[in-house]
Amino acid sequence: MASLSLPKHTFTSLLPTQTPRHYYPSSQIVSKSSNSQFYGLKLSNSTSLPIPSSSSGKNIICGKVDKGKVPPNFNLKDQDGKSVSLSKFKGKPVVVYFYPADETPGCTKQACAFRDSYEKFKKAGAQVVGISGDDSASHKAFAKKYKLPFTLLSDEGNKVRKEWGVPSDLFGTLPGRQTYVLDKNGVVQLIYNNQFQPEKHIDETLKLLQSL
């Protein structure tokens, strides 16, 4: 009987050769500079962006405050450490804008745009209030550096942001940039969200205020 002879190499040698994959730690992908800032996102040396899971959307609270509704009251510390409540502004229009963080490029642009148009807001009889998760000391330094004439409130822990339902961006890694205009009765007349065109918040709010 004829015998079958096989080549003198193993079955594993018949498999295609795979080039080893190199995995880099996130610190090599994200800039190591402690000053790395993406509009509203501050990145430290040890910070890496979390990879969203299929359930990550469940953690994003959105749309709790609607146009035509009265938002929840709050009581927060301003840049001087004094308590300020939303009810204090009742009787006049108020612009409440939530922003990611002090000293980030987009937030600085937005704050300076509000500053440069502040006389127009005063003429419309409106107050301007900025809210972020920074503490009062950070707000004080930010306001002093850029000569901001309006109130900045410290929402440490983002409690008010969550109560108002301000949506996050970039799969929840970046606090949202959202502006609310309340009329003199405390009713929301405008909700404007635009993370990457911070100056447009000023145009939209002034347009609405001039129509009230």
Accessible surface in RSA format (square Angstrom, percent):
REM  Atomic radii and reference values for relative SASA: ProtOr
REM  Chains: A
REM  Algorithm: Lee & Richards
REM  Probe-radius: 1.40
REM  Slices: 20
REM RES _ NUM      All-atoms   Total-Side   Main-Chain    Non-polar    All polar
REM                ABS   REL    ABS   REL    ABS   REL    ABS   REL    ABS   REL
RES MET A   1   238.90 123.7 149.52  99.0  89.38 212.8 125.62 106.8 113.28 150.1
RES ALA A   2   102.25  94.0  66.59 102.8  35.66  81.1  77.15 108.6  25.11  66.5
RES SER A   3   108.97  92.1  75.69 101.0  33.28  76.7  49.43 105.3  59.54  83.4
RES LEU A   4   159.56  88.9 127.54  91.2  32.02  80.5 129.95  91.3  29.62  79.7
RES SER A   5    99.43  84.0  78.38 104.6  21.06  48.5  49.21 104.8  50.23  70.4
RES LEU A   6   125.75  70.0 103.24  73.9  22.51  56.6 104.29  73.2  21.46  57.7
RES PRO A   7    88.97  64.8  68.36  62.3  20.61  74.9  80.77  66.7   8.20  51.0
RES LYS A   8   209.71 102.3 167.96 103.1  41.74  99.4 121.99 109.8  87.71  93.4
RES HIS A   9   100.91  55.1  74.95  52.1  25.96  66.4  63.71  65.7  37.20  43.3
RES THR A  10    90.80  64.6  82.44  83.6   8.36  19.9  83.65 112.4   7.15  10.8
RES PHE A  11   162.95  81.5 157.75  97.7   5.20  13.5 158.03  95.8   4.91  14.1
RES THR A  12   102.75  73.1  91.88  93.1  10.87  25.9  75.29 101.1  27.45  41.5
RES SER A  13    70.20  59.3  35.00  46.7  35.21  81.1  45.09  96.0  25.11  35.2
RES LEU A  14   111.62  62.2  82.03  58.7  29.59  74.4  85.68  60.2  25.94  69.8
RES LEU A  15   121.41  67.6 110.84  79.3  10.57  26.6 110.98  77.9  10.43  28.1
RES PRO A  16   112.55  82.0  91.95  83.8  20.60  74.9 104.02  85.9   8.53  53.0
RES THR A  17   137.42  97.7 101.93 103.3  35.50  84.6  74.75 100.4  62.67  94.7
RES GLN A  18   156.69  87.6 134.83  98.5  21.86  52.1  43.38  92.3 113.31  85.9
RES THR A  19   117.90  83.9  98.74 100.1  19.16  45.7  65.62  88.1  52.28  79.0
RES PRO A  20   100.99  73.6  85.19  77.7  15.80  57.4  96.85  80.0   4.14  25.7
RES ARG A  21   196.01  82.3 169.18  86.2  26.83  63.9  51.23  70.0 144.79  87.7
RES HIS A  22   137.47  75.1 113.48  78.9  23.98  61.4  72.70  74.9  64.77  75.4
RES TYR A  23   181.41  84.7 151.38  86.1  30.03  78.2 129.88  97.6  51.53  63.5
RES TYR A  24   135.28  63.2 115.20  65.5  20.08  52.2  80.95  60.8  54.33  67.0
RES PRO A  25    78.24  57.0  65.41  59.6  12.83  46.7  77.44  63.9   0.80   5.0
RES SER A  26    48.62  41.1  41.25  55.0   7.37  17.0  25.25  53.8  23.37  32.7
RES SER A  27    39.78  33.6  35.54  47.4   4.24   9.8  24.06  51.2  15.72  22.0
RES GLN A  28   105.83  59.2  70.95  51.9  34.88  83.0  25.06  53.3  80.77  61.3
RES ILE A  29   133.38  75.9 102.61  76.4  30.77  74.2 107.87  77.7  25.50  69.2
RES VAL A  30    24.48  16.1  18.36  16.6   6.12  14.7  22.76  19.8   1.72   4.7
RES SER A  31    63.94  54.0  44.16  58.9  19.77  45.6  42.45  90.4  21.49  30.1
RES LYS A  32   133.57  65.2 123.89  76.0   9.68  23.0  71.52  64.4  62.05  66.1
RES SER A  33    53.99  45.6  40.60  54.2  13.39  30.8  39.78  84.7  14.21  19.9
RES SER A  34    78.10  66.0  57.19  76.3  20.91  48.2  30.35  64.6  47.75  66.9
RES ASN A  35   117.15  80.8 104.91 101.4  12.24  29.5  24.41  58.7  92.75  89.6
RES SER A  36    19.67  16.6  10.22  13.6   9.44  21.7  17.13  36.5   2.53   3.5
RES GLN A  37    65.21  36.5  35.76  26.1  29.45  70.1   3.78   8.0  61.43  46.6
RES PHE A  38    98.87  49.5  96.94  60.0   1.93   5.0  98.63  59.8   0.24   0.7
RES TYR A  39    60.42  28.2  59.45  33.8   0.97   2.5  35.60  26.8  24.83  30.6
RES GLY A  40     3.38   4.2   0.00   N/A   3.38   4.2   0.00   0.0   3.38   7.6
RES LEU A  41    21.87  12.2  21.73  15.5   0.14   0.3  21.87  15.4   0.00   0.0
RES LYS A  42    95.74  46.7  78.65  48.3  17.09  40.7  52.75  47.5  42.99  45.8
RES LEU A  43    18.98  10.6  17.12  12.2   1.86   4.7  18.14  12.7   0.84   2.3
RES SER A  44    52.24  44.1  48.23  64.4   4.01   9.2  42.88  91.3   9.36  13.1
RES ASN A  45    98.06  67.6  87.29  84.4  10.77  25.9  29.06  69.9  69.01  66.7
RES SER A  46   107.68  91.0  72.66  97.0  35.01  80.7  54.73 116.5  52.94  74.2
RES THR A  47    46.73  33.2  38.05  38.6   8.67  20.7  30.93  41.6  15.79  23.9
RES SER A  48    49.00  41.4  35.19  47.0  13.80  31.8   3.14   6.7  45.86  64.2
RES LEU A  49    80.91  45.1  65.80  47.1  15.10  38.0  65.82  46.2  15.08  40.6
RES PRO A  50    90.72  66.1  73.56  67.1  17.16  62.4  84.31  69.6   6.41  39.8
RES ILE A  51   162.27  92.3 137.50 102.4  24.77  59.7 138.56  99.8  23.71  64.3
RES PRO A  52    56.05  40.9  34.24  31.2  21.82  79.3  40.23  33.2  15.82  98.3
RES SER A  53    68.55  57.9  51.11  68.2  17.44  40.2  51.45 109.6  17.10  24.0
RES SER A  54   129.25 109.2  79.86 106.6  49.38 113.8  60.44 128.7  68.81  96.4
RES SER A  55    52.53  44.4  48.97  65.4   3.57   8.2  24.87  53.0  27.67  38.8
RES SER A  56    27.83  23.5  24.03  32.1   3.81   8.8  16.30  34.7  11.53  16.2
RES GLY A  57    48.78  60.2   0.00   N/A  48.78  60.2  33.22  91.2  15.56  34.9
RES LYS A  58   174.10  84.9 138.88  85.2  35.22  83.9  97.60  87.8  76.50  81.5
RES ASN A  59   123.96  85.5  98.30  95.0  25.67  61.8  31.35  75.5  92.62  89.5
RES ILE A  60    59.15  33.7  40.22  30.0  18.93  45.6  43.20  31.1  15.95  43.3
RES ILE A  61    68.85  39.2  59.16  44.1   9.69  23.4  63.36  45.6   5.49  14.9
RES CYS A  62    85.36  64.6  57.05  63.6  28.31  66.5  18.47  46.8  66.89  72.1
RES GLY A  63    42.42  52.3   0.00   N/A  42.42  52.3  25.99  71.3  16.43  36.8
RES LYS A  64   128.12  62.5  95.88  58.8  32.24  76.8  59.10  53.2  69.02  73.5
RES VAL A  65     6.83   4.5   1.74   1.6   5.09  12.3   3.12   2.7   3.71  10.1
RES ASP A  66    70.43  49.3  69.25  68.9   1.18   2.8  18.10  42.6  52.34  52.2
RES LYS A  67   142.52  69.5 122.27  75.0  20.25  48.2  66.35  59.7  76.17  81.1
RES GLY A  68    49.94  61.6   0.00   N/A  49.94  61.6  25.91  71.1  24.02  53.8
RES LYS A  69   125.38  61.2 123.13  75.6   2.25   5.4  67.88  61.1  57.50  61.3
RES VAL A  70   102.96  67.8  77.21  69.9  25.75  62.0  77.21  67.1  25.75  69.8
RES PRO A  71     7.17   5.2   0.17   0.2   7.00  25.5   1.32   1.1   5.85  36.4
RES PRO A  72    55.36  40.4  42.88  39.1  12.48  45.4  54.94  45.4   0.43   2.7
RES ASN A  73    86.22  59.5  65.12  62.9  21.10  50.8  33.46  80.5  52.76  51.0
RES PHE A  74     9.41   4.7   0.93   0.6   8.48  22.1   9.41   5.7   0.00   0.0
RES ASN A  75   101.64  70.1  74.78  72.3  26.85  64.7  28.95  69.7  72.69  70.3
RES LEU A  76    24.59  13.7  20.76  14.9   3.83   9.6  24.59  17.3   0.00   0.0
RES LYS A  77   105.45  51.4 104.43  64.1   1.02   2.4  67.04  60.3  38.41  40.9
RES ASP A  78    16.24  11.4  16.24  16.2   0.00   0.0   0.05   0.1  16.19  16.1
RES GLN A  79    27.11  15.2  24.55  17.9   2.56   6.1   8.46  18.0  18.64  14.1
RES ASP A  80    85.49  59.9  57.12  56.9  28.37  67.1  15.49  36.4  70.01  69.8
RES GLY A  81    35.14  43.3   0.00   N/A  35.14  43.3  20.36  55.9  14.78  33.1
RES LYS A  82   139.22  67.9 134.86  82.7   4.35  10.4  83.93  75.5  55.29  58.9
RES SER A  83    69.54  58.8  39.76  53.1  29.78  68.6  23.47  50.0  46.07  64.5
RES VAL A  84     8.00   5.3   6.60   6.0   1.41   3.4   8.00   7.0   0.00   0.0
RES SER A  85    23.72  20.0  21.10  28.2   2.62   6.0   7.52  16.0  16.20  22.7
RES LEU A  86    16.05   8.9  13.54   9.7   2.50   6.3  13.54   9.5   2.50   6.7
RES SER A  87    66.39  56.1  49.06  65.5  17.32  39.9  39.39  83.9  26.99  37.8
RES LYS A  88   136.74  66.7 103.94  63.8  32.80  78.1  77.01  69.3  59.73  63.6
RES PHE A  89    10.29   5.1   9.28   5.7   1.00   2.6   9.89   6.0   0.40   1.1
RES LYS A  90   142.85  69.7 116.06  71.2  26.79  63.8  65.73  59.2  77.12  82.1
RES GLY A  91    55.74  68.7   0.00   N/A  55.74  68.7  31.14  85.5  24.60  55.1
RES LYS A  92    87.16  42.5  85.59  52.5   1.56   3.7  39.49  35.5  47.67  50.8
RES PRO A  93    23.37  17.0  23.37  21.3   0.00   0.0  23.37  19.3   0.00   0.0
RES VAL A  94     3.98   2.6   3.98   3.6   0.00   0.0   3.98   3.5   0.00   0.0
RES VAL A  95     0.00   0.0   0.00   0.0   0.00   0.0   0.00   0.0   0.00   0.0
RES VAL A  96     0.05   0.0   0.05   0.0   0.00   0.0   0.05   0.0   0.00   0.0
RES TYR A  97     1.27   0.6   1.27   0.7   0.00   0.0   0.63   0.5   0.64   0.8
RES PHE A  98     0.33   0.2   0.23   0.1   0.10   0.2   0.23   0.1   0.10   0.3
RES TYR A  99     1.41   0.7   1.41   0.8   0.00   0.0   1.41   1.1   0.00   0.0
RES PRO A 100     9.87   7.2   0.00   0.0   9.87  35.9   0.00   0.0   9.87  61.3
RES ALA A 101    11.86  10.9  11.86  18.3   0.00   0.0  11.86  16.7   0.00   0.0
RES ASP A 102     0.33   0.2   0.33   0.3   0.00   0.0   0.33   0.8   0.00   0.0
RES GLU A 103    59.84  34.4  49.65  37.6  10.19  24.3  34.26  66.3  25.57  20.9
RES THR A 104     0.00   0.0   0.00   0.0   0.00   0.0   0.00   0.0   0.00   0.0
RES PRO A 105    60.36  44.0  49.79  45.4  10.57  38.4  59.27  48.9   1.09   6.8
RES GLY A 106     0.03   0.0   0.00   N/A   0.03   0.0   0.00   0.0   0.03   0.1
RES CYS A 107     1.11   0.8   0.00   0.0   1.11   2.6   0.07   0.2   1.04   1.1
RES THR A 108    22.81  16.2  22.81  23.1   0.00   0.0  21.11  28.4   1.70   2.6
RES LYS A 109   101.70  49.6  93.90  57.6   7.80  18.6  60.30  54.3  41.40  44.1
RES GLN A 110     0.07   0.0   0.07   0.1   0.00   0.0   0.00   0.0   0.07   0.1
RES ALA A 111     0.61   0.6   0.61   0.9   0.00   0.0   0.61   0.9   0.00   0.0
RES CYS A 112    21.70  16.4  21.70  24.2   0.00   0.0  12.84  32.5   8.86   9.5
RES ALA A 113    19.47  17.9  12.93  20.0   6.54  14.9  18.66  26.3   0.80   2.1
RES PHE A 114     0.00   0.0   0.00   0.0   0.00   0.0   0.00   0.0   0.00   0.0
RES ARG A 115    76.43  32.1  67.12  34.2   9.32  22.2  18.40  25.1  58.04  35.2
RES ASP A 116   104.74  73.4  67.19  66.9  37.55  88.8  33.01  77.7  71.73  71.5
RES SER A 117    17.73  15.0  16.72  22.3   1.01   2.3   1.01   2.2  16.72  23.4
RES TYR A 118    36.26  16.9  36.13  20.6   0.13   0.3  16.32  12.3  19.94  24.6
RES GLU A 119   119.88  68.8 115.49  87.4   4.40  10.5  66.04 127.7  53.84  44.0
RES LYS A 120   121.41  59.2 115.51  70.9   5.90  14.1  65.43  58.9  55.98  59.6
RES PHE A 121     0.00   0.0   0.00   0.0   0.00   0.0   0.00   0.0   0.00   0.0
RES LYS A 122   113.53  55.4  95.49  58.6  18.05  43.0  52.35  47.1  61.19  65.2
RES LYS A 123   191.73  93.5 154.84  95.0  36.89  87.8 107.64  96.9  84.09  89.6
RES ALA A 124    35.51  32.6   5.70   8.8  29.81  67.8  19.03  26.8  16.48  43.6
RES GLY A 125    38.44  47.4   0.00   N/A  38.44  47.4  34.56  94.9   3.88   8.7
RES ALA A 126     3.02   2.8   0.00   0.0   3.02   6.9   0.03   0.0   2.99   7.9
RES GLN A 127    59.80  33.4  59.76  43.7   0.05   0.1   2.23   4.7  57.57  43.7
RES VAL A 128     3.03   2.0   0.00   0.0   3.03   7.3   0.00   0.0   3.03   8.2
RES VAL A 129     0.58   0.4   0.58   0.5   0.00   0.0   0.58   0.5   0.00   0.0
RES GLY A 130     0.00   0.0   0.00   N/A   0.00   0.0   0.00   0.0   0.00   0.0
RES ILE A 131     0.36   0.2   0.36   0.3   0.00   0.0   0.36   0.3   0.00   0.0
RES SER A 132     0.97   0.8   0.00   0.0   0.97   2.2   0.97   2.1   0.00   0.0
RES GLY A 133    30.36  37.4   0.00   N/A  30.36  37.4  13.79  37.8  16.57  37.1
RES ASP A 134    24.79  17.4  16.97  16.9   7.82  18.5   7.29  17.2  17.50  17.5
RES ASP A 135    64.33  45.1  60.37  60.1   3.96   9.4  14.28  33.6  50.05  49.9
RES SER A 136    25.30  21.4  23.43  31.3   1.86   4.3  19.35  41.2   5.94   8.3
RES ALA A 137    74.00  68.0  59.61  92.0  14.39  32.7  66.81  94.1   7.19  19.0
RES SER A 138    35.83  30.3  25.09  33.5  10.74  24.7  24.68  52.5  11.16  15.6
RES HIS A 139     0.00   0.0   0.00   0.0   0.00   0.0   0.00   0.0   0.00   0.0
RES LYS A 140   113.73  55.5 112.85  69.2   0.89   2.1  64.49  58.0  49.24  52.5
RES ALA A 141    61.63  56.7  51.41  79.3  10.22  23.2  58.33  82.1   3.30   8.7
RES PHE A 142     1.07   0.5   0.58   0.4   0.48   1.3   0.69   0.4   0.37   1.1
RES ALA A 143    10.29   9.5   8.27  12.8   2.02   4.6   8.54  12.0   1.75   4.6
RES LYS A 144   168.84  82.4 151.15  92.7  17.69  42.1 103.23  92.9  65.62  69.9
RES LYS A 145   128.12  62.5  99.23  60.9  28.90  68.8  71.17  64.1  56.96  60.7
RES TYR A 146    47.43  22.1  44.83  25.5   2.59   6.7  31.54  23.7  15.89  19.6
RES LYS A 147   163.21  79.6 146.91  90.1  16.29  38.8 111.18 100.1  52.03  55.4
RES LEU A 148    14.25   7.9   0.00   0.0  14.25  35.8   0.17   0.1  14.08  37.9
RES PRO A 149    67.79  49.4  32.38  29.5  35.40 128.7  46.75  38.6  21.03 130.7
RES PHE A 150     8.14   4.1   0.50   0.3   7.64  19.9   7.11   4.3   1.02   2.9
RES THR A 151    34.85  24.8  32.04  32.5   2.81   6.7   2.99   4.0  31.86  48.2
RES LEU A 152     0.00   0.0   0.00   0.0   0.00   0.0   0.00   0.0   0.00   0.0
RES LEU A 153     0.00   0.0   0.00   0.0   0.00   0.0   0.00   0.0   0.00   0.0
RES SER A 154    10.00   8.4   3.82   5.1   6.18  14.2   3.22   6.8   6.78   9.5
RES ASP A 155     1.65   1.2   1.41   1.4   0.24   0.6   0.62   1.5   1.03   1.0
RES GLU A 156   116.27  66.8  93.63  70.8  22.65  53.9  28.79  55.7  87.49  71.4
RES GLY A 157    59.80  73.7   0.00   N/A  59.80  73.7  39.64 108.8  20.16  45.1
RES ASN A 158    48.51  33.5  48.51  46.9   0.00   0.0   1.63   3.9  46.87  45.3
RES LYS A 159   138.45  67.5 135.20  83.0   3.25   7.7  80.31  72.3  58.14  61.9
RES VAL A 160     6.23   4.1   6.23   5.6   0.00   0.0   6.23   5.4   0.00   0.0
RES ARG A 161    14.05   5.9  14.05   7.2   0.00   0.0  11.84  16.2   2.21   1.3
RES LYS A 162   110.80  54.1 107.89  66.2   2.91   6.9  63.40  57.1  47.41  50.5
RES GLU A 163    61.61  35.4  55.04  41.6   6.57  15.6  29.82  57.7  31.79  26.0
RES TRP A 164     0.84   0.3   0.20   0.1   0.64   1.5   0.00   0.0   0.84   1.4
RES GLY A 165     0.53   0.7   0.00   N/A   0.53   0.7   0.07   0.2   0.46   1.0
RES VAL A 166     7.84   5.2   0.00   0.0   7.84  18.9   0.00   0.0   7.84  21.3
RES PRO A 167    28.64  20.9  28.53  26.0   0.11   0.4  28.53  23.6   0.11   0.7
RES SER A 168    37.59  31.8  24.01  32.0  13.58  31.3   0.00   0.0  37.59  52.7
RES ASP A 169    36.03  25.2  31.33  31.2   4.70  11.1   7.91  18.6  28.12  28.0
RES LEU A 170    71.62  39.9  58.13  41.6  13.49  33.9  62.05  43.6   9.56  25.7
RES PHE A 171   148.50  74.3 123.85  76.7  24.65  64.1 129.84  78.7  18.66  53.4
RES GLY A 172    38.69  47.7   0.00   N/A  38.69  47.7   9.86  27.0  28.83  64.6
RES THR A 173    27.58  19.6   8.96   9.1  18.62  44.4  14.68  19.7  12.90  19.5
RES LEU A 174     0.00   0.0   0.00   0.0   0.00   0.0   0.00   0.0   0.00   0.0
RES PRO A 175    40.90  29.8  37.63  34.3   3.27  11.9  40.23  33.2   0.67   4.2
RES GLY A 176     0.22   0.3   0.00   N/A   0.22   0.3   0.00   0.0   0.22   0.5
RES ARG A 177     0.02   0.0   0.02   0.0   0.00   0.0   0.02   0.0   0.00   0.0
RES GLN A 178    13.43   7.5  13.39   9.8   0.04   0.1   0.00   0.0  13.43  10.2
RES THR A 179     0.09   0.1   0.09   0.1   0.00   0.0   0.00   0.0   0.09   0.1
RES TYR A 180     0.82   0.4   0.82   0.5   0.00   0.0   0.00   0.0   0.82   1.0
RES VAL A 181     0.00   0.0   0.00   0.0   0.00   0.0   0.00   0.0   0.00   0.0
RES LEU A 182     1.97   1.1   1.97   1.4   0.00   0.0   1.97   1.4   0.00   0.0
RES ASP A 183    23.21  16.3  22.15  22.0   1.06   2.5   9.12  21.5  14.09  14.1
RES LYS A 184   127.14  62.0 124.08  76.1   3.07   7.3  67.08  60.4  60.06  64.0
RES ASN A 185    88.10  60.8  83.36  80.6   4.74  11.4  14.98  36.0  73.12  70.7
RES GLY A 186    12.94  16.0   0.00   N/A  12.94  16.0  12.62  34.6   0.33   0.7
RES VAL A 187    35.35  23.3  35.35  32.0   0.00   0.0  35.35  30.7   0.00   0.0
RES VAL A 188     0.06   0.0   0.00   0.0   0.06   0.1   0.00   0.0   0.06   0.2
RES GLN A 189    45.99  25.7  44.76  32.7   1.24   2.9   1.25   2.7  44.74  33.9
RES LEU A 190    36.33  20.2  35.96  25.7   0.36   0.9  36.33  25.5   0.00   0.0
RES ILE A 191    57.56  32.8  32.79  24.4  24.77  59.7  32.79  23.6  24.77  67.2
RES TYR A 192    36.30  16.9  35.18  20.0   1.12   2.9  32.71  24.6   3.59   4.4
RES ASN A 193    63.41  43.7  37.43  36.2  25.98  62.5  21.95  52.8  41.46  40.1
RES ASN A 194    29.72  20.5  24.20  23.4   5.51  13.3   7.90  19.0  21.82  21.1
RES GLN A 195     8.25   4.6   4.31   3.1   3.94   9.4   4.31   9.2   3.94   3.0
RES PHE A 196    94.14  47.1  82.74  51.2  11.40  29.7  82.74  50.2  11.40  32.6
RES GLN A 197    96.68  54.1  94.77  69.3   1.91   4.5  26.45  56.3  70.23  53.3
RES PRO A 198     1.48   1.1   1.48   1.4   0.00   0.0   1.48   1.2   0.00   0.0
RES GLU A 199    74.79  42.9  73.31  55.5   1.48   3.5  39.05  75.5  35.74  29.2
RES LYS A 200    82.51  40.3  82.43  50.6   0.08   0.2  32.60  29.3  49.91  53.2
RES HIS A 201     0.00   0.0   0.00   0.0   0.00   0.0   0.00   0.0   0.00   0.0
RES ILE A 202     6.65   3.8   6.65   5.0   0.00   0.0   6.65   4.8   0.00   0.0
RES ASP A 203    82.49  57.8  75.93  75.6   6.56  15.5  21.25  50.0  61.24  61.1
RES GLU A 204    39.96  22.9  37.93  28.7   2.03   4.8   1.37   2.7  38.59  31.5
RES THR A 205     0.00   0.0   0.00   0.0   0.00   0.0   0.00   0.0   0.00   0.0
RES LEU A 206    14.26   7.9  14.26  10.2   0.00   0.0  14.26  10.0   0.00   0.0
RES LYS A 207   132.39  64.6 124.05  76.1   8.35  19.9  87.36  78.6  45.04  48.0
RES LEU A 208    37.58  20.9  33.85  24.2   3.73   9.4  37.28  26.2   0.30   0.8
RES LEU A 209     8.80   4.9   0.73   0.5   8.06  20.3   0.73   0.5   8.06  21.7
RES GLN A 210   130.36  72.9  94.49  69.1  35.87  85.4  42.08  89.6  88.28  67.0
RES SER A 211    85.53  72.3  46.75  62.4  38.78  89.3  47.74 101.7  37.79  52.9
RES LEU A 212   101.47  56.5  37.31  26.7  64.16 161.3  67.10  47.1  34.37  92.5
END  Absolute sums over single chains surface
CHAIN  1 A    12905.0      10200.6       2704.4       7420.4       5484.6
END  Absolute sums over all chains
TOTAL         12905.0      10200.6       2704.4       7420.4       5484.6
